[in-house]
Amino acid sequence: MKKIFLILLFSSLLFSQETLDRIIAVVNNEIILQSELNLQVAYVAAQRNLDPANPDLKKTILDRMVEEKLLYAQAELDSIVISNEDVNAQLENQLNFFIAQYGSLERMEQAYGMSIDKIRRELRDEVRKSMMGNMVQQKHFGQLDATRREVREFFEEYQDSLGLIPERFELSHIFINPQKGERLKAKTKVFTQALLDSIKGGADFAALAKKFSDDPGSAARGGELGFVKRGVFFPEFEAAAFQLQEGEISDIVESPVGFHIIQMLERRGESIRTRHILVKVKSDEQADLDAIEMLTEIRDSLLRGEKNFEYFARKYSDDTETSKLGGTLGKFDVSQLDKTLRDRVYGMSIGEISTPKRLDLDNKSYGYHIIKVNNRIPEHKPTFEGDYDEIKRLTIYHKRQKLYANWISELKEKIYWEVRI
């Protein structure tokens, strides 16, 4: 569901290219265009093998779009603010997902007829609005809970329709990113310094950007990023860029994506036009071998009984989200595991730790990890005690849906909205 939402959000990039369109709904200060509805209907129909001409499908999707606008309007009324840093982080996550879906950055840019920098600028406002809508929901329903009595009542009413609980695995891992090594980082910085020295010595900035920059969206244009205001790029990049005078070149600037050399081209009010060369930290064969060797040593230590898995995960894992949890990935239905991981854990027993394996995060990022099977639960009929956590989750979801529907009705009473079809 999350993937569908991200792609529907990404489709908003096309709206600005519509020359002939019409407004089909107004919600507070926001509008919904016919092209927006058509695009979302076409996508959902393709994903679910439905008829895009079905009026019920169109109504369902339009209703959801109106709800999203209502949530944003309420977020504005509640004075909800999302920081530029949070928007940037969410935006980069979504762009990485889109690139993975298309197979490469170049294919994504070709599909939407614009550079990655323009895509980033076009999508930014929609990401902020979406995050504000999510936050206002969190504000109203984030702390929702269910008593044991409510869970029991839900189970007794719906147990016959819950079906079977699929086979599940409880997994932990320790992940090593070969690109995080200080040796590689230092090597990359030395190369970036050599480029900077060449530019200061008279080399053509644009030519070097085209040849060496790891930002394909701007490299083809000699590193040019166009006019932007604050809040579009990484804070580290902006802090350096906005201090430059026209024609001035920065020292090496480090951001979460690598090392930059920035040149100020022009100022226009609160906007600046810059160009840059981005050099990303890239793994090499030795870094891969070092990561595998490190994981092998950790696994050997675990097999000898030296410390426990949680200790090594907290100390060494580069997965920041799970390392603080001792490497815990959580519970997964068998259908949630990709084929490679499913094939691997199927052959493992409870408590077993795998040998190091490669883990591809997207089309450009990867690392190596070892996996531990903490528990394995066969497919079964749900029981109140044995599956209490899952039944409670379903109870809270059911409760939230009822409250959410009532809340949307209340919003429609106090916020102006109109459907014009």
TORROMI-654027 format. One record per residue: x, y, z of N, C-alpha, C in turn; residue in three letters. Coordinates in steps of 0.1 Angstrom, whole numbers, padded with zeros to 4 digits, always signed. Layout:
BEGIN
XYZXYZXYZALA
...
This chain:
BEGIN
+0008-0012+0000+0000+0000+0000+0009+0012+0000MET
+0020+0012+0008+0028+0023+0008+0035+0026-0005LYS
+0038+0016-0013+0044+0018-0026+0034+0025-0036LYS
+0022+0020-0035+0011+0026-0044+0010+0041-0040ILE
+0010+0044-0027+0008+0058-0023+0020+0066-0029PHE
+0032+0061-0028+0044+0069-0032+0043+0072-0047LEU
+0039+0062-0055+0038+0064-0069+0027+0073-0073ILE
+0016+0072-0066+0005+0082-0068+0009+0096-0065LEU
+0017+0098-0055+0022+0111-0051+0031+0116-0062LEU
+0040+0107-0067+0049+0110-0077+0042+0114-0090PHE
+0031+0109-0093+0023+0113-0105+0020+0127-0106SER
+0020+0134-0094+0017+0148-0094+0027+0156-0102SER
+0039+0151-0105+0049+0158-0113+0044+0161-0127LEU
+0035+0153-0131+0030+0155-0145+0019+0166-0146LEU
+0014+0170-0135+0002+0179-0136+0006+0192-0141PHE
+0018+0197-0138+0022+0210-0142+0024+0211-0157SER
+0025+0199-0164+0027+0199-0178+0014+0199-0186GLN
+0002+0198-0179-0010+0198-0186-0013+0212-0191GLU
-0017+0214-0203-0020+0227-0209-0035+0229-0210THR
-0042+0218-0212-0057+0219-0212-0062+0210-0201LEU
-0069+0215-0191-0074+0208-0180-0086+0215-0174ASP
-0092+0208-0164-0103+0215-0158-0104+0211-0143ARG
-0109+0220-0135-0110+0218-0120-0122+0209-0118ILE
-0120+0198-0111-0132+0189-0108-0135+0189-0093ILE
-0127+0195-0085-0130+0196-0070-0122+0208-0064ALA
-0128+0214-0054-0121+0224-0046-0122+0221-0032VAL
-0111+0221-0025-0111+0219-0010-0103+0230-0004VAL
-0110+0238+0003-0104+0250+0010-0096+0258-0001ASN
-0083+0259+0000-0075+0267-0010-0069+0258-0021ASN
-0072+0245-0020-0066+0235-0029-0076+0231-0040GLU
-0070+0227-0052-0079+0222-0063-0075+0208-0067ILE
-0084+0201-0073-0081+0188-0079-0084+0189-0094ILE
-0075+0185-0102-0077+0186-0117-0082+0173-0122LEU
-0088+0174-0134-0093+0162-0141-0081+0153-0144GLN
-0070+0159-0148-0058+0151-0151-0053+0143-0139SER
-0054+0149-0127-0049+0142-0115-0058+0130-0113GLU
-0071+0131-0114-0080+0120-0112-0077+0109-0122LEU
-0076+0113-0135-0074+0104-0146-0061+0095-0144ASN
-0051+0102-0139-0038+0095-0138-0039+0085-0126LEU
-0045+0089-0115-0046+0080-0104-0055+0068-0107GLN
-0066+0071-0114-0075+0060-0118-0068+0050-0127VAL
-0061+0055-0136-0053+0047-0146-0043+0038-0139ALA
-0036+0044-0129-0026+0036-0122-0033+0025-0113TYR
-0043+0029-0105-0049+0019-0097-0056+0008-0105VAL
-0062+0012-0116-0068+0002-0125-0058-0008-0130ALA
-0046-0003-0134-0036-0012-0139-0030-0021-0129ALA
-0029-0016-0116-0023-0024-0105-0033-0035-0101GLN
-0046-0032-0102-0056-0042-0097-0064-0049-0108ARG
-0060-0046-0120-0066-0052-0132-0081-0049-0132ASN
-0084-0036-0130-0098-0031-0130-0101-0023-0142LEU
-0113-0020-0145-0118-0012-0156-0116+0003-0152ASP
-0108+0011-0159-0106+0025-0155-0118+0033-0158PRO
-0128+0028-0166-0140+0035-0169-0151+0033-0159ALA
-0148+0024-0149-0158+0021-0139-0161+0034-0131ASN
-0173+0039-0131-0176+0051-0123-0174+0049-0108PRO
-0177+0037-0103-0175+0035-0089-0160+0037-0085ASP
-0151+0032-0093-0137+0033-0091-0133+0048-0091LEU
-0138+0056-0101-0135+0070-0101-0140+0077-0089LYS
-0152+0074-0084-0157+0080-0073-0149+0077-0060LYS
-0145+0064-0059-0137+0060-0047-0124+0068-0046THR
-0117+0069-0058-0104+0076-0058-0106+0091-0056ILE
-0116+0097-0062-0119+0111-0060-0122+0114-0045LEU
-0130+0105-0039-0133+0107-0025-0120+0107-0017ASP
-0111+0098-0020-0098+0097-0013-0090+0110-0015ARG
-0090+0115-0027-0082+0127-0030-0088+0139-0022MET
-0101+0140-0021-0107+0150-0014-0103+0149+0001VAL
-0103+0137+0006-0099+0135+0020-0085+0139+0022GLU
-0076+0137+0013-0062+0141+0015-0061+0156+0015GLU
-0069+0163+0007-0069+0178+0007-0075+0183+0021LYS
-0085+0176+0026-0091+0180+0039-0081+0178+0050LEU
-0073+0168+0049-0063+0165+0060-0053+0177+0059LEU
-0049+0181+0047-0039+0191+0046-0045+0205+0051TYR
-0057+0207+0048-0064+0219+0053-0064+0220+0068ALA
-0068+0208+0074-0068+0207+0089-0054+0209+0094GLN
-0044+0204+0088-0030+0205+0092-0026+0220+0093ALA
-0031+0228+0083-0028+0242+0082-0035+0249+0094GLU
-0048+0245+0096-0055+0251+0107-0049+0248+0121LEU
-0043+0236+0122-0036+0232+0134-0022+0238+0135ASP
-0018+0245+0125-0004+0251+0125+0007+0241+0125SER
+0005+0230+0119+0015+0219+0118+0026+0224+0109ILE
+0039+0222+0114+0050+0226+0106+0060+0214+0104VAL
+0064+0212+0092+0074+0202+0089+0087+0208+0086ILE
+0098+0204+0092+0111+0210+0090+0116+0207+0076SER
+0125+0215+0071+0131+0213+0058+0139+0200+0058ASN
+0145+0198+0069+0154+0186+0070+0145+0173+0069GLU
+0133+0173+0075+0124+0161+0074+0119+0160+0060ASP
+0115+0171+0054+0110+0170+0040+0121+0165+0031VAL
+0134+0170+0033+0145+0165+0024+0147+0150+0026ASN
+0146+0146+0038+0149+0131+0041+0138+0123+0034ALA
+0125+0127+0036+0114+0119+0030+0115+0120+0015GLN
+0118+0132+0009+0119+0133-0005+0130+0124-0011LEU
+0142+0123-0005+0152+0115-0010+0148+0100-0009GLU
+0142+0096+0002+0137+0082+0003+0127+0079-0009ASN
+0118+0088-0012+0109+0085-0023+0116+0085-0036GLN
+0125+0094-0038+0132+0094-0051+0140+0081-0053LEU
+0146+0077-0042+0154+0064-0043+0144+0052-0047ASN
+0132+0053-0041+0122+0043-0044+0118+0043-0059PHE
+0116+0055-0064+0112+0057-0078+0123+0052-0087PHE
+0135+0056-0084+0146+0051-0093+0147+0036-0093ILE
+0145+0030-0081+0145+0015-0081+0134+0009-0089ALA
+0122+0016-0089+0111+0011-0097+0114+0011-0112GLN
+0120+0022-0117+0123+0024-0131+0136+0016-0135TYR
+0144+0013-0126+0156+0005-0129+0169+0014-0129GLY
+0167+0027-0132+0178+0036-0132+0173+0051-0132SER
+0182+0059-0127+0179+0074-0127+0176+0079-0141LEU
+0184+0074-0151+0182+0079-0165+0168+0075-0170GLU
+0163+0063-0167+0150+0059-0172+0139+0067-0165ARG
+0141+0070-0152+0131+0078-0146+0130+0092-0152MET
+0142+0098-0154+0142+0111-0160+0136+0111-0174GLU
+0138+0101-0182+0132+0100-0195+0117+0098-0195GLN
+0113+0090-0185+0098+0088-0184+0090+0100-0181ALA
+0096+0109-0173+0089+0121-0168+0094+0134-0175TYR
+0104+0132-0184+0108+0144-0192+0114+0155-0185GLY
+0121+0152-0174+0127+0163-0166+0139+0157-0158MET
+0148+0166-0154+0160+0162-0147+0156+0158-0132SER
+0165+0151-0126+0162+0148-0112+0161+0160-0103ILE
+0168+0171-0107+0167+0183-0099+0153+0190-0100ASP
+0148+0189-0112+0135+0195-0115+0124+0186-0108LYS
+0126+0173-0109+0117+0164-0102+0117+0167-0087ILE
+0129+0169-0082+0130+0172-0067+0122+0184-0064ARG
+0124+0195-0072+0117+0207-0069+0102+0206-0071ARG
+0097+0199-0081+0083+0197-0084+0076+0189-0073GLU
+0083+0179-0068+0077+0170-0058+0078+0175-0044LEU
+0086+0184-0041+0089+0189-0028+0076+0193-0021ARG
+0068+0202-0027+0056+0207-0021+0046+0197-0018ASP
+0045+0187-0027+0035+0176-0025+0040+0167-0013GLU
+0053+0165-0012+0058+0157+0000+0055+0164+0013VAL
+0057+0178+0013+0054+0185+0025+0039+0184+0029ARG
+0031+0186+0019+0016+0185+0022+0012+0171+0027LYS
+0018+0161+0021+0015+0147+0025+0019+0145+0039SER
+0031+0150+0043+0037+0148+0056+0028+0155+0066MET
+0023+0167+0063+0014+0175+0072+0001+0167+0074MET
-0004+0161+0063-0016+0154+0064-0014+0141+0073GLY
-0003+0135+0072+0000+0123+0080+0002+0127+0095ASN
+0008+0139+0097+0010+0143+0110-0003+0147+0117MET
-0012+0153+0110-0025+0156+0117-0033+0144+0120VAL
-0031+0133+0112-0038+0120+0115-0031+0115+0128GLN
-0018+0115+0128-0010+0110+0140-0014+0118+0152GLN
-0017+0131+0151-0021+0139+0162-0034+0134+0168LYS
-0043+0130+0159-0057+0126+0164-0058+0111+0167HIS
-0050+0103+0160-0052+0089+0162-0039+0081+0166PHE
-0028+0088+0167-0015+0081+0169-0014+0074+0182GLY
-0021+0079+0192-0021+0072+0205-0032+0063+0208GLN
-0040+0059+0197-0051+0051+0199-0047+0037+0204LEU
-0055+0031+0213-0052+0018+0219-0065+0011+0220ASP
-0064-0002+0224-0075-0010+0226-0074-0018+0239ALA
-0084-0019+0247-0084-0026+0259-0085-0041+0256THR
-0081-0050+0266-0082-0064+0264-0097-0068+0261ARG
-0106-0061+0267-0120-0064+0265-0124-0061+0250ARG
-0119-0050+0245-0122-0046+0231-0116-0056+0222GLU
-0104-0061+0225-0098-0071+0216-0106-0084+0216VAL
-0110-0088+0228-0118-0100+0230-0131-0099+0222ARG
-0138-0088+0223-0151-0086+0216-0148-0086+0200GLU
-0138-0080+0196-0135-0080+0182-0132-0094+0177PHE
-0124-0101+0184-0121-0115+0181-0133-0124+0180PHE
-0142-0123+0190-0154-0131+0190-0163-0128+0178GLU
-0163-0115+0174-0172-0111+0163-0166-0115+0150GLU
-0153-0114+0148-0147-0115+0135-0138-0128+0133TYR
-0137-0136+0143-0128-0147+0142-0130-0156+0130GLN
-0143-0158+0126-0145-0167+0115-0141-0161+0102ASP
-0139-0148+0101-0135-0142+0088-0120-0138+0088SER
-0113-0141+0099-0099-0137+0099-0090-0146+0091LEU
-0095-0158+0088-0087-0167+0080-0075-0173+0088GLY
-0065-0178+0080-0053-0184+0087-0043-0174+0089LEU
-0035-0175+0100-0024-0167+0102-0012-0173+0094ILE
-0006-0166+0084+0004-0173+0076+0017-0176+0084PRO
+0025-0184+0078+0038-0187+0085+0046-0175+0087GLU
+0052-0174+0098+0060-0161+0102+0074-0165+0106ARG
+0082-0155+0104+0096-0156+0108+0099-0143+0117PHE
+0106-0145+0128+0111-0134+0136+0126-0133+0134GLU
+0131-0122+0128+0144-0121+0123+0152-0109+0129LEU
+0165-0111+0130+0174-0100+0133+0186-0101+0123SER
+0193-0089+0122+0204-0090+0113+0215-0079+0118HIS
+0227-0081+0113+0238-0072+0115+0242-0068+0101ILE
+0242-0055+0098+0244-0050+0084+0257-0042+0084PHE
+0265-0044+0074+0278-0036+0072+0277-0030+0058ILE
+0279-0017+0058+0279-0009+0045+0293-0007+0041ASN
+0298-0013+0030+0312-0011+0026+0316+0003+0024PRO
+0306+0012+0020+0309+0026+0017+0311+0034+0029GLN
+0309+0029+0041+0310+0037+0054+0324+0037+0059LYS
+0333+0029+0053+0347+0028+0058+0354+0041+0056GLY
+0363+0045+0066+0370+0057+0066+0381+0057+0055GLU
+0386+0045+0051+0396+0044+0040+0389+0049+0027ARG
+0377+0045+0024+0370+0049+0012+0367+0064+0012LEU
+0362+0068+0024+0359+0082+0025+0371+0091+0023LYS
+0382+0087+0029+0394+0095+0027+0399+0095+0012ALA
+0398+0083+0006+0401+0082-0008+0393+0091-0017LYS
+0380+0091-0014+0371+0100-0022+0374+0114-0020THR
+0377+0118-0008+0380+0132-0005+0393+0137-0012LYS
+0403+0128-0013+0415+0131-0020+0412+0133-0035VAL
+0404+0125-0041+0400+0127-0055+0393+0140-0057PHE
+0384+0143-0048+0376+0155-0049+0385+0167-0048THR
+0395+0167-0039+0405+0177-0038+0413+0179-0050GLN
+0416+0168-0057+0423+0169-0070+0415+0176-0080ALA
+0402+0174-0081+0393+0181-0090+0393+0196-0086LEU
+0392+0199-0074+0392+0213-0069+0405+0220-0073LEU
+0416+0213-0071+0429+0219-0074+0430+0222-0090ASP
+0424+0213-0097+0424+0214-0112+0416+0226-0116SER
+0404+0228-0110+0396+0240-0113+0403+0253-0109ILE
+0409+0253-0097+0416+0265-0093+0428+0268-0102LYS
+0433+0257-0109+0444+0259-0118+0440+0262-0132GLY
+0427+0264-0134+0422+0269-0147+0414+0258-0155GLY
+0412+0246-0150+0404+0236-0157+0390+0241-0158ALA
+0383+0236-0168+0369+0240-0171+0360+0233-0161ASP
+0352+0240-0153+0344+0234-0143+0333+0225-0150PHE
+0327+0230-0160+0316+0223-0167+0321+0210-0173ALA
+0333+0210-0179+0339+0198-0185+0342+0188-0175ALA
+0347+0192-0163+0350+0182-0152+0337+0177-0147LEU
+0326+0185-0145+0313+0180-0141+0308+0170-0150ALA
+0308+0172-0163+0303+0163-0172+0310+0149-0171LYS
+0323+0150-0169+0331+0138-0169+0331+0130-0155LYS
+0331+0138-0144+0333+0131-0131+0322+0132-0121PHE
+0312+0141-0123+0301+0143-0113+0293+0130-0112SER
+0289+0126-0100+0280+0115-0098+0266+0119-0096ASP
+0263+0131-0100+0249+0136-0100+0245+0136-0115ASP
+0239+0125-0120+0236+0125-0135+0226+0135-0139PRO
+0217+0140-0130+0207+0150-0134+0213+0163-0138GLY
+0225+0166-0131+0231+0179-0135+0244+0178-0142SER
+0250+0166-0142+0263+0164-0149+0262+0167-0163ALA
+0252+0163-0170+0250+0165-0184+0249+0180-0188ALA
+0246+0188-0178+0245+0202-0180+0257+0210-0174ARG
+0268+0203-0173+0279+0209-0167+0278+0212-0152GLY
+0269+0205-0146+0268+0206-0131+0257+0217-0127GLY
+0251+0223-0137+0241+0234-0133+0229+0229-0127GLU
+0224+0236-0116+0213+0232-0108+0201+0241-0109LEU
+0203+0252-0117+0192+0261-0119+0189+0270-0107GLY
+0179+0279-0107+0176+0288-0096+0168+0280-0085PHE
+0173+0282-0073+0165+0276-0062+0166+0285-0050VAL
+0156+0284-0041+0155+0291-0028+0160+0281-0017LYS
+0161+0286-0005+0165+0278+0006+0155+0267+0008ARG
+0160+0255+0013+0151+0244+0017+0150+0233+0006GLY
+0157+0235-0005+0156+0225-0016+0167+0214-0014VAL
+0180+0219-0011+0191+0210-0010+0194+0206+0004PHE
+0204+0198+0006+0209+0194+0019+0214+0206+0027PHE
+0211+0207+0040+0215+0219+0048+0230+0222+0046PRO
+0239+0211+0046+0253+0214+0044+0256+0220+0031GLU
+0250+0216+0021+0252+0222+0007+0247+0237+0008PHE
+0235+0239+0013+0230+0253+0013+0238+0262+0022GLU
+0243+0258+0033+0251+0266+0042+0263+0271+0035ALA
+0270+0263+0026+0281+0267+0019+0277+0275+0007ALA
+0267+0271-0001+0264+0278-0013+0259+0292-0011ALA
+0251+0294-0001+0245+0308+0001+0255+0318+0006PHE
+0267+0313+0010+0277+0322+0015+0286+0327+0003GLN
+0285+0320-0008+0294+0323-0019+0290+0336-0027LEU
+0300+0343-0032+0298+0354-0041+0297+0349-0055GLN
+0292+0357-0064+0291+0353-0078+0305+0350-0084GLU
+0306+0338-0090+0318+0334-0096+0327+0326-0086GLY
+0324+0327-0073+0333+0321-0063+0331+0306-0062GLU
+0341+0298-0059+0340+0284-0058+0343+0280-0044ILE
+0335+0271-0039+0336+0266-0025+0348+0257-0023SER
+0351+0255-0010+0360+0244-0006+0352+0231-0007ASP
+0358+0220-0004+0350+0207-0004+0339+0207+0006ILE
+0327+0204+0002+0315+0204+0011+0310+0189+0012VAL
+0309+0184+0024+0304+0171+0026+0289+0171+0030GLU
+0281+0163+0023+0267+0161+0026+0264+0146+0028SER
+0252+0142+0031+0249+0128+0033+0251+0120+0020PRO
+0252+0126+0008+0254+0119-0004+0268+0118-0010VAL
+0277+0126-0003+0291+0126-0008+0297+0140-0006GLY
+0307+0142-0015+0315+0155-0015+0312+0164-0027PHE
+0310+0177-0024+0306+0186-0034+0317+0197-0036HIS
+0318+0201-0049+0325+0214-0052+0314+0223-0058ILE
+0312+0235-0052+0301+0243-0056+0306+0256-0062ILE
+0300+0261-0072+0303+0274-0078+0290+0283-0079GLN
+0291+0295-0073+0280+0304-0074+0280+0311-0088MET
+0269+0309-0095+0268+0315-0109+0260+0328-0109LEU
+0249+0329-0101+0241+0341-0101+0232+0342-0089GLU
+0229+0354-0084+0219+0356-0074+0208+0364-0080ARG
+0196+0360-0075+0184+0368-0080+0174+0368-0068ARG
+0174+0379-0061+0166+0380-0049+0170+0369-0039GLY
+0160+0361-0034+0163+0351-0025+0167+0338-0031GLU
+0169+0338-0044+0172+0325-0052+0187+0326-0056SER
+0193+0315-0058+0207+0314-0063+0207+0304-0074ILE
+0216+0306-0083+0219+0296-0094+0233+0291-0092ARG
+0234+0278-0090+0248+0273-0088+0250+0261-0097THR
+0262+0257-0097+0266+0244-0103+0275+0236-0094ARG
+0275+0223-0095+0284+0216-0086+0289+0203-0093HIS
+0299+0198-0086+0304+0184-0089+0302+0176-0077ILE
+0295+0165-0078+0293+0156-0067+0302+0143-0069LEU
+0309+0140-0059+0317+0128-0059+0312+0119-0047VAL
+0306+0108-0051+0301+0099-0041+0311+0089-0036LYS
+0310+0085-0024+0319+0074-0018+0314+0061-0025VAL
+0324+0055-0032+0320+0042-0039+0328+0031-0033LYS
+0321+0020-0032+0328+0008-0027+0338+0002-0037SER
+0347-0006-0032+0356-0013-0041+0357-0027-0036ASP
+0365-0035-0043+0366-0049-0040+0371-0052-0026GLU
+0381-0044-0022+0387-0045-0009+0377-0042+0002GLN
+0369-0031+0000+0359-0028+0010+0349-0039+0011ALA
+0345-0045+0000+0335-0056+0001+0341-0068+0009ASP
+0354-0071+0006+0361-0082+0013+0362-0078+0028LEU
+0365-0066+0031+0366-0062+0046+0353-0064+0053ASP
+0341-0060+0046+0328-0061+0052+0325-0076+0055ALA
+0328-0084+0045+0325-0099+0046+0334-0105+0057ILE
+0346-0101+0058+0355-0106+0068+0351-0102+0082GLU
+0346-0089+0083+0342-0084+0096+0329-0092+0101MET
+0320-0094+0092+0308-0102+0096+0311-0117+0099LEU
+0321-0122+0092+0325-0136+0095+0331-0137+0109THR
+0339-0127+0112+0345-0127+0126+0334-0125+0136GLU
+0324-0117+0134+0313-0115+0143+0305-0128+0145ILE
+0303-0135+0134+0295-0148+0134+0303-0158+0142ARG
+0316-0159+0139+0325-0168+0146+0325-0166+0162ASP
+0325-0153+0165+0324-0149+0179+0311-0154+0186SER
+0300-0152+0178+0287-0156+0183+0286-0171+0185LEU
+0292-0178+0175+0291-0193+0176+0300-0198+0188LEU
+0310-0190+0191+0318-0194+0203+0312-0190+0216ARG
+0301-0182+0215+0294-0178+0227+0300-0165+0233GLY
+0308-0158+0226+0313-0145+0230+0303-0134+0229GLU
+0297-0129+0239+0287-0119+0239+0274-0125+0232LYS
+0264-0116+0229+0252-0121+0222+0250-0113+0210ASN
+0240-0117+0202+0237-0111+0189+0234-0096+0191PHE
+0226-0093+0201+0222-0079+0204+0234-0070+0206GLU
+0244-0075+0213+0256-0067+0216+0264-0063+0204TYR
+0266-0073+0195+0273-0070+0182+0265-0061+0173PHE
+0252-0063+0173+0244-0055+0164+0244-0040+0168ALA
+0243-0038+0182+0244-0024+0187+0258-0018+0184ARG
+0268-0026+0185+0281-0020+0183+0286-0019+0169LYS
+0282-0028+0160+0288-0028+0147+0278-0025+0135TYR
+0265-0028+0137+0256-0027+0125+0255-0013+0120SER
+0255-0011+0107+0253+0001+0100+0239+0004+0097ASP
+0230-0005+0101+0216-0002+0100+0211+0005+0112ASP
+0211+0018+0111+0208+0026+0123+0194+0024+0129THR
+0185+0020+0121+0171+0018+0126+0170+0006+0134GLU
+0178-0005+0131+0177-0017+0139+0188-0019+0149THR
+0199-0013+0147+0211-0015+0156+0207-0012+0170SER
+0200-0001+0172+0196+0003+0186+0186-0007+0192LYS
+0180-0015+0184+0171-0026+0189+0178-0039+0190LEU
+0191-0039+0189+0198-0051+0190+0198-0059+0177GLY
+0195-0052+0166+0194-0059+0152+0181-0064+0149GLY
+0171-0063+0158+0157-0069+0155+0151-0062+0143THR
+0147-0071+0133+0140-0067+0121+0125-0068+0123LEU
+0120-0077+0132+0106-0078+0134+0101-0091+0129GLY
+0087-0092+0129+0080-0104+0124+0076-0102+0110LYS
+0078-0113+0102+0074-0112+0088+0066-0124+0083PHE
+0055-0121+0077+0048-0132+0070+0057-0137+0059ASP
+0055-0149+0055+0064-0155+0045+0062-0147+0032VAL
+0051-0142+0029+0048-0134+0017+0055-0121+0017SER
+0060-0116+0028+0066-0103+0029+0081-0104+0026GLN
+0086-0116+0026+0101-0118+0023+0103-0119+0008LEU
+0113-0112+0003+0117-0114-0011+0122-0128-0013ASP
+0122-0132-0025+0126-0146-0028+0139-0150-0023LYS
+0149-0141-0024+0163-0145-0020+0163-0147-0005THR
+0157-0138+0003+0157-0139+0017+0148-0151+0022LEU
+0137-0153+0015+0128-0164+0018+0135-0177+0016ARG
+0142-0179+0005+0149-0191+0003+0160-0194+0013ASP
+0166-0183+0018+0177-0184+0028+0172-0188+0041ARG
+0161-0182+0046+0156-0185+0060+0148-0198+0060VAL
+0143-0202+0049+0136-0215+0049+0145-0226+0053TYR
+0157-0225+0050+0166-0236+0053+0173-0235+0066GLY
+0169-0225+0074+0175-0222+0087+0166-0227+0099MET
+0172-0231+0109+0165-0235+0121+0164-0223+0131SER
+0156-0224+0141+0155-0213+0151+0168-0212+0159ILE
+0173-0200+0160+0185-0197+0166+0198-0197+0157GLY
+0196-0202+0145+0207-0203+0136+0211-0189+0130GLU
+0224-0187+0127+0229-0175+0122+0235-0178+0108ILE
+0231-0170+0098+0236-0173+0085+0250-0168+0083SER
+0256-0173+0072+0269-0167+0068+0267-0154+0061THR
+0277-0145+0059+0275-0132+0053+0269-0133+0038PRO
+0259-0125+0036+0253-0124+0022+0251-0110+0018LYS
+0251-0108+0005+0249-0094+0000+0234-0090+0001ARG
+0232-0077+0005+0219-0072+0006+0218-0059-0003LEU
+0210-0060-0013+0208-0048-0022+0197-0040-0017ASP
+0200-0027-0013+0190-0018-0008+0182-0011-0019LEU
+0188-0007-0030+0182-0002-0042+0192-0005-0053ASP
+0189+0002-0065+0197-0001-0076+0212+0003-0075ASN
+0215+0012-0065+0229+0016-0064+0235+0014-0050LYS
+0227+0011-0040+0232+0009-0026+0231-0006-0022SER
+0241-0010-0015+0241-0024-0011+0250-0025+0002TYR
+0250-0037+0007+0259-0040+0018+0259-0055+0020GLY
+0264-0059+0032+0264-0074+0035+0258-0075+0049TYR
+0252-0087+0052+0246-0089+0065+0246-0103+0069HIS
+0245-0106+0082+0242-0119+0087+0229-0119+0093ILE
+0221-0130+0092+0207-0130+0097+0206-0141+0108ILE
+0198-0138+0118+0195-0147+0128+0180-0150+0128LYS
+0176-0163+0128+0162-0166+0129+0159-0168+0144VAL
+0151-0158+0149+0148-0158+0164+0136-0168+0167ASN
+0127-0168+0157+0116-0177+0159+0109-0180+0145ASN
+0102-0191+0145+0095-0195+0132+0082-0201+0136ARG
+0071-0195+0132+0058-0198+0136+0050-0204+0124ILE
+0046-0217+0124+0039-0222+0112+0025-0216+0110PRO
+0020-0218+0098+0007-0213+0095-0004-0220+0104GLU
-0014-0212+0109-0023-0217+0118-0036-0209+0119HIS
-0046-0214+0125-0058-0207+0128-0055-0198+0140LYS
-0060-0185+0139-0057-0176+0150-0064-0180+0163PRO
-0056-0178+0174-0062-0180+0187-0060-0167+0195THR
-0069-0165+0205-0069-0153+0212-0056-0151+0219PHE
-0051-0160+0226-0039-0159+0234-0027-0160+0226GLU
-0026-0169+0217-0014-0171+0209-0011-0160+0199GLY
-0022-0154+0194-0020-0143+0184-0026-0130+0189ASP
-0025-0128+0202-0031-0116+0208-0026-0103+0202TYR
-0013-0102+0200-0007-0090+0194-0013-0086+0180ASP
-0014-0097+0172-0019-0094+0158-0034-0091+0159GLU
-0041-0098+0168-0056-0095+0169-0058-0081+0175ILE
-0049-0077+0184-0050-0063+0190-0047-0053+0179LYS
-0037-0056+0170-0034-0046+0159-0046-0045+0150ARG
-0053-0056+0147-0065-0055+0138-0076-0048+0145LEU
-0077-0050+0158-0088-0043+0166-0086-0028+0166THR
-0073-0023+0168-0070-0009+0167-0073-0003+0154ILE
-0069-0011+0143-0071-0007+0129-0086-0005+0127TYR
-0094-0014+0131-0109-0014+0129-0114-0002+0137HIS
-0109+0000+0149-0114+0012+0157-0110+0025+0151LYS
-0098+0025+0145-0093+0038+0139-0101+0041+0127ARG
-0104+0031+0119-0112+0033+0106-0126+0039+0110GLN
-0132+0035+0120-0145+0040+0124-0144+0054+0129LYS
-0134+0057+0137-0132+0071+0142-0128+0080+0131LEU
-0120+0075+0122-0115+0083+0110-0127+0087+0101TYR
-0136+0078+0099-0147+0081+0090-0156+0092+0096ALA
-0158+0091+0109-0166+0101+0116-0159+0115+0116ASN
-0145+0114+0118-0137+0127+0118-0138+0133+0104TRP
-0136+0126+0094-0137+0131+0080-0151+0138+0078ILE
-0161+0132+0083-0175+0138+0082-0175+0151+0089SER
-0168+0152+0100-0168+0165+0108-0160+0175+0100GLU
-0149+0171+0094-0141+0181+0086-0149+0186+0074LEU
-0157+0178+0068-0165+0182+0057-0176+0192+0061LYS
-0179+0192+0074-0189+0202+0079-0183+0216+0081GLU
-0170+0216+0084-0164+0229+0088-0154+0234+0078LYS
-0149+0226+0068-0140+0231+0058-0147+0230+0044ILE
-0146+0241+0037-0153+0242+0024-0147+0232+0014TYR
-0156+0225+0008-0152+0216-0003-0164+0215-0013TRP
-0160+0212-0025-0170+0211-0036-0165+0202-0047GLU
-0173+0192-0051-0170+0184-0063-0178+0189-0074VAL
-0171+0191-0086-0178+0198-0097-0180+0188-0109ARG
-0181+0175-0106-0185+0166-0116-0196+0157-0111ILE
